[in-house]
Each structure stands twice: as C-alpha cells, then as structure tokens.
Amino acid sequence: MVKKLTKHGNSLALLIDRGVLDLLDIDADTPLDITTDGKSLIVSPVKDKARERKFRTALAAVNRRYGKALKRLAG
C-alpha cells in the first residue's frame, strides 16, 4: 500500500485505512509508539501491560489444561 502525507495545519498527517485500523485494533484513543530504524518509520500500538498480563495468564491456563494434547497434535 502506497500512501502520501496530507497537510494538517503546520504538520503532515498519515491517514490509515479503516481495514488496517480494524486489523490492529486501533482507534482514535489508542496510544501509538512511533520509532525508526533509520530508514523506516515504525508505528505500533503501545502495549497495554494489563492486557498482556491477562493474555499470558490465559495462555498459561490453556497450556496447563491442553499442553500435552497440543504437543501430540503438533508432533
């Protein structure tokens, strides 16, 4: 996808298509982390520590309950 920057006051804005926003679960209230590797701009949603903790807890519970079965299916 090729995009152009849009004039926004004295700044420039990058418009992100709805499909990409939905895919990444981003809305107007989502804090974004903007970094660069020196050649590219990297825009990522800020990691929500509470959400990450909840995910890790759920993952551990699934692994405890179904870990052996999942390993058998994978092997």
N, C-alpha and C positions, 0 to 999 in steps of 0.2 A: 504494500500500500504506500503510495507516494502522497505526501501532504505538503502544503505550503503554509507558512506562518501568516497570520492575519493581524493587521494593525489593530491595536486595542489601546487607545489613548497614546501615551508616550512609550508603550511597550509593544511587544509582539506576543500573540497567543497561538497555541497549537490546539486545534479543535480535534477532539477524539470521537470517533463514530460510536453511536449507541451500542452496536454489537460488541465492540471491544470493551466498552464500559461494563456491559452486562456480563461478558465472559470473565472479567477480572473482579466483578462485584464491587465496582467503584461508582460512587455518586458524587454530587457536589460537596458533600460533607466529609468525604474520605480524605484524610491527610496523605499527601504523597511525598515520597523521598526522591529527590532529583540528584543524580550523581553522573559522573562521566568517567570514562576510561581514557580520556584524552582525544578520542576520535568519535565517540558516540555518546549520545545523551541517553541515560537510563532512568526511566520513570517507573517507580514501584510503589504500591500501596504500603504505608507504614505498617509494620507488623503489630498486630494487636496482641499484647502479651497474654491477656486473659483468654482470648480466643485460641491462641496457640497452646496454652496450658490445658484448656478444655479438650482440644483435639488430641493432644498427647495422652491425656487421661483415657479418652475413649479408645485410642489406638492400643494402649496397654491392655485395656479390658478385653478388646477383641482378640489380641494375641494370646492372652491368658486362656480365654474360652475356646478359641478355634485354631490356635497356633499349630498344633500337631496335625490337624486335618488340612490346613493350608499348606504345610510343608509336604504332606503326602501328595496333594494335588499338584504342587509345583514340580515335584521330582519325578 
